Amino acid sequence: MALIDDVKAALRVDGTEHDTEISDLIDAARQDLVLSGVSQEKANDPNDPLIKRAVIVYSRAQFEWDHPNAERLQAAYDMLKAHLSLSADYRAT
């Protein structure tokens, strides 16, 4: 399953109406990880479960910004991003 399909499932979105916005969120999440010190290679690894989780949580926080859980989701993303950026396995060299 492609990452966009996983994100759409997490967002509970059917169809293709929001695909452009969701693709933009995926790209933004990956770029945000790179800006925080995660290597470009890791941030774009479609098989890495922590990257996948970070992208999904970021997307949920941003897509559902007016949802009561948006702040909690953003905090969860920020914590995961911090852990990834501090890990030697994920850091850019």
N, C-alpha and C positions, 0 to 999 in steps of 0.2 A: 504494500500500500504506500502511495506517495505521501510525503509529509503534508501536503495541502489537504489530502483526504483525512489524515489524522487530526489536523487542526480543525477542519470543518466538523468532524465528529465531536470533538471536544466542545466546539461552539454550538453544537446542535443545529447546524445549518445544512439544509438540503439544497440541491440544485446548484446553479452556477452564478446566480445573481450577484453574490458577494465575492466571487473568486478574485477579482482584481484587488479589492481591499485586503483580502486574506493573504494573497501573495505579497502585497506590500508590507503587511505586518510580519510575515516570515522573513522577508529581506531585512526589515528594520531590526528585528530581534537578532538576527545573525550579525548585522553590522554593529549593533550595540555591544554584543559579546566581544567582537574584535576590538572595539574602542576601549573596552575594559581590560584588555590584555590577553584574551583568548586568541590562539592562533587562527588564522584564516582557514587553514586546513581543517582544524577541529570544528570550528563554527559551521562549516559547510558539510560536515560528515553526516549523511542522511541515516547512518546506522548507529550513531552514538546515542544511547538512551538518555544521557543527561542533557545533551544538546537538544534532543527532541523534546524533552520535558520543559526545558527553558523556553523554547520557541512556543510551545503550546500555552504555557502559563503567561508569557508575555502577551501572546495574542488574545487570550481570554481577558486579561486586564485592560488591554487597549480597545478591543472590540466591544466589550461590555462595560465601558468606562462609567456608565451611570448605574450599574448593578450594585447592590449593597455589598457584594464581596470584592469589588474592584480594588479597594485599598489593600485588602488581605492578599489578593492575587499579586498585586504589584510588589508588596513586601516579600512574598514568597519568591518572586522572580529575582528581586534585588539580592536576596540571600543566596540563591542558587548561582547567580552571576558572580557574586563575590567569591564563593567557594571555587567555581571554575577558574576564575582569574588568578587565584592563589595557588592552584594545583600545578605542580610541575608537569603533569601529564597533559595539561591544557594550555599552559602559558606559551605565548609567542616567544621565540628565542631571538 
